[in-house]
Amino acid sequence: MKRKMEWCLENWKLGVHLILKTKRFGVNNEWWCKFDSMFGVSFCKRMWMLIRIYPIIDNYKQMKFRARIGFVDGKTCEMLGWK
C-alpha cells in the first residue's frame, strides 16, 4: 500500500493530464510543458467534461488500457490493481 501511494504521489500530474486532457499541465509528468499535448482540449471542452462526468470516467478507462498494453511495466500495473 505504501509503494502504491508513493507511485501515485510521483505521477499525479500525468494522471491529471490524461484524465482531464490538459494541454500543457502534467505533460511528461512535468508541471508545465512548452508544447501543447496532442491529447489536450480547450478550457471550454474541459469544463463541459467536468459537468457531464462520463468523459472523465472514459478517460480513466483509456488510461488503464494504455497502461495494460505496455506503456507501464507489469509490476506497476499489478501494484495499482490494473492487471
N, C-alpha and C positions, 0 to 999 in steps of 0.2 A: 504493500500500500504506500509506503514511504517513497519507493522508487517511482511509482506511478505519479505521485504528487509532484516529485522533483521534475519529472519529464514534462508534466503539464505546465508547471511554472516556467520551464525553459522555453516552451514552444507555444505559449498562449497567443502571442502576436500573430503567428502563422495561422492558428486556428481561427482567430477573429477575421483575418484576411479572407480565408477560404469560406467561412460561413456567411459573412456579411458582404463579400465581394468588394472589398475596398480597392481603390485604385493605387494608392501608394503606401498606406499604413500596413505594416506587417509583411510586405512582400519580402521573400527570402528571410523571414524571421527578423527583419530589421524594424526599427521604429518608423523610419520614413525612407522611402526609396526615391531615387532621382528620376526613374522612368515609370510610366504607367504599366500596370499589370494588364495582361490580355483578358483576365477574368473580372476586372474591375467594372463597376457600373456607376452611373451618375448618382448624385446625392438624392434626387427625387425618387429614382427607382429603388434605392436602398431604403428610404423611408416607407415606400409602398410595400416592400418586402416585410418590414417590421410590423406594419399594420395587418398584413394578411397572414403572417406566421408560417404558413405552409412552405413558402420558398426557403425559409431558414432551415426547416426540418429536412427538406430535399437537399439543400447544400450540405448539411451534416452527413446525410446518407452518401452523397457523392464523395465527400472527404474520406469516409470509411472505406468506400470501394477503391479509391485510389491507393489508400494505404495497403489494402489487402492484395492488390495486383502487383505490388513490388516497389512502390515509392517509399515504403517504410519497411525496415527489416522485420523478419518473422518474430524475433524475441519481443520487440516493442509492440507489435500487433497483439501478441498473446498477453502481454502485461496490461494493455488497455482493454482487453476483452473483445477485440475485433476479429479474432480468428474463427 
